[in-house]
Amino acid sequence: MTTVYDEHLDYWLKKTQITKPFFKLLTQNVKSSDVIVDLGCGGGRLGLFLSNKTAYVGIDFSEKLIAAAKASIPEATFITGDLENPTTYAELPDSYVTVSNSVFRKDSCRIEKILPNITPTSNLIFRIQGQDDLPSVLEDRPFYSESELRALLPGAILFHERYTQKFSDYNYFKRAMGRIGLCAKNKPNRKNINIIRHYILVLKNSP
Ligand SMILES: C[S@@+](CC[C@H](N)C(=O)[O-])C[C@H]1O[C@@H](n2cnc3c(N)ncnc32)[C@H](O)[C@@H]1O
């Protein structure tokens, strides 16, 4: 299947870092003996940070990103499939920890369609773009609000991750500023192209 993510393949494959708060959440809640299932794994970015790569299973519907992930982590397992389709989960082991970085959105990857497919004993560690995060506002990408996530994931602990991002694309920044109404207060100039990003980190341990 060719997806919109394939159009920006190089961009996704260049992203090899994960943020400090998410890294901390992962390392504090994943044991080296755990099997990790990464939903929307892309090029396998999270797998590269986990110590036991043989117990890493990445799932994504982009064949090209899965091929790149396989090349980076040959010892891991990868499944090509749509996360909203229950058959994608057929080969998963009985017990695992579910992780995901920046995948759930209300139009193409709905968390409510995904949760019923995950084993109930799985701990969940998700990083989800917030509803007021810049690309959501600028490009009309529908992300979840904190209250929606609380309703969908009762008992989960939510953390807010905000950071300053310096934009390399001045025109994108100018459009963003105009769109979110900050032009008057915060007039963009080529030296001032910082914007606050917003993600929600989710930790839910199985009961
Ligand atoms: C924003 S990228 C993040 C990739 C990866 N998690 C990372 O940290 O680099 C979102 C990924 O989710 C995948 N994806 C989005 N919706 C999906 C769906 N319904 N089924 C399977 N994969 C999906 C895309 O192909 C893409 O690789």
The ligand as an SDF file (V2000), in Angstrom:
LIG
                    3D

 27 29  0  0  0  0  0  0  0  0999 V2000
    4.2420   10.4640   12.2670 C   0  0  0  0  0  0  0  0  0  0  0  0
    4.8430    8.9400   11.6380 S   0  0  0  0  0  0  0  0  0  0  0  0
    5.7210    8.3140   13.0600 C   0  0  0  0  0  0  0  0  0  0  0  0
    6.5780    7.1120   12.7460 C   0  0  0  0  0  0  0  0  0  0  0  0
    7.3010    6.4680   13.9180 C   0  0  0  0  0  0  0  0  0  0  0  0
    6.3980    6.1270   15.0040 N   0  0  0  0  0  0  0  0  0  0  0  0
    8.4360    7.3340   14.4130 C   0  0  0  0  0  0  0  0  0  0  0  0
    8.4650    7.6550   15.6080 O   0  0  0  0  0  0  0  0  0  0  0  0
    9.2960    7.6830   13.6140 O   0  0  0  0  0  0  0  0  0  0  0  0
    3.3290    7.9740   11.6550 C   0  0  0  0  0  0  0  0  0  0  0  0
    3.4760    6.5360   11.1860 C   0  0  0  0  0  0  0  0  0  0  0  0
    2.2530    5.8490   11.3980 O   0  0  0  0  0  0  0  0  0  0  0  0
    1.9420    5.0650   10.2590 C   0  0  0  0  0  0  0  0  0  0  0  0
    0.4700    4.9500   10.2180 N   0  0  0  0  0  0  0  0  0  0  0  0
   -0.4250    5.9620   10.2600 C   0  0  0  0  0  0  0  0  0  0  0  0
   -1.6860    5.4840   10.2190 N   0  0  0  0  0  0  0  0  0  0  0  0
   -1.5730    4.1310   10.1560 C   0  0  0  0  0  0  0  0  0  0  0  0
   -2.5120    3.0660   10.0870 C   0  0  0  0  0  0  0  0  0  0  0  0
   -3.8430    3.3020   10.0690 N   0  0  0  0  0  0  0  0  0  0  0  0
   -2.0400    1.8060   10.0340 N   0  0  0  0  0  0  0  0  0  0  0  0
   -0.6970    1.5550   10.0280 C   0  0  0  0  0  0  0  0  0  0  0  0
    0.2530    2.5080   10.1030 N   0  0  0  0  0  0  0  0  0  0  0  0
   -0.1880    3.7810   10.1620 C   0  0  0  0  0  0  0  0  0  0  0  0
    2.5360    5.8370    9.0840 C   0  0  0  0  0  0  0  0  0  0  0  0
    2.8220    5.0240    7.9540 O   0  0  0  0  0  0  0  0  0  0  0  0
    3.8050    6.4190    9.7080 C   0  0  0  0  0  0  0  0  0  0  0  0
    4.9150    5.5750    9.5410 O   0  0  0  0  0  0  0  0  0  0  0  0
  1  2  1  0
  2  3  1  0
  2 10  1  0
  3  4  1  0
  4  5  1  0
  5  6  1  0
  5  7  1  0
  7  8  2  0
  7  9  1  0
 10 11  1  0
 11 12  1  0
 11 26  1  0
 12 13  1  0
 13 14  1  0
 13 24  1  0
 14 15  1  0
 14 23  1  0
 15 16  2  0
 16 17  1  0
 17 18  1  0
 17 23  2  0
 18 19  1  0
 18 20  2  0
 20 21  1  0
 21 22  2  0
 22 23  1  0
 24 25  1  0
 24 26  1  0
 26 27  1  0
M  CHG  2   2   1   9  -1
M  END
$$$$
